[in-house]
Amino acid sequence: MRKSLIPFIVLASLGTATAALALDATGTIKSIDQTNMTITLSDGTVYHFADTKTMQDQLSGVKPNDHVKLTWDMVGQDRQIEALDAVQG
């Protein structure tokens, strides 16, 4: 009996685990909205900062029309920025 429950327990625990996969995006900054803590790329995609400090740290040295690379995760309905770097090009 015990042996037959082990595969079931393993499968059940895998079904409840969720893996956060960071995604990357590159593009040109169209706008920065510090009130709503968002950045919009030229393709219209909006990305959100987790908090004001993160936003201030990440935006240091970038401005609209800069080309950037974002690393982000989906948090609820928002694309939340994990890292933002200016890139050449």
N, C-alpha and C positions, 0 to 999 in steps of 0.2 A: 504494500500500500504506500509506504513512504517513498519508494522509488518512482512510483507513478505520479506523485505530486510535485517532484522536483522540476521536471520540465515545465509544468504548468506555472509554478511559482516564478521560474526564470522568465518565461514568456510574458507573464503578467507584469513583472517589474520592468521589462523592456518597453512595454506599451505605455507605461506612465512616465518614463524618462523622456525628457525633451532635450535636444542638443541645440545650443545656440551656435549658429554658423555666421560668422562675420562675412559680410559681402563688401566688395570694392566697387567704387564708381569714380569715373574721372569726368571732368567737364569744366566749363567756364562759369564763374560765379556771376549770376544775373543780378541777384539782390541779397542783402543781409537785413533781416528784421530782428533787431535786438529786443524789441518789446515782446515779440512772440517766440524769441529764441530759435529762429529758423534761418536757414540759408536756402536759396533757390538757385539751381543751376540753369544754364541757358536752355536746356531741354524741358524746363518746367517742373522738374522733380524737386520736391521740397524735403529737406532733411531737418531734423530737430536736434537741439542740444539738450542734454539731460538737466543741466542747471546753469545758472549765470556764470559761476566760476569756470566751469568747463568751457562755456562759450567764449569767455574772455581769453582764456588760455589758448584755445584752438584758433581764434581769429587773429591772434597776434601776428602781424606782418602780412595779412591777406586782405584784399579789398575786391569790390566788384570788378569784373573783367579779368581777374587773375585765373589762371588755369590751376585746378586743384585735383588731388586724389583724396577721396573719402573712404574710410572704412566704417561700415555701419551695420547695425542689427535692427531687425524688426521688433519693436516693443509695442505691443497692442496694435494700433493702427498707424503708428509713427515709425519713420525711418530715423533711428537715433544714431547720431554721429559718435563713433568711438575714437576716431583719429582723423585729422585733416592736415594735409601737407600741400604746400605750393609745389608745382612741378613746372619744368621748363617746357614750353611748347605751345 
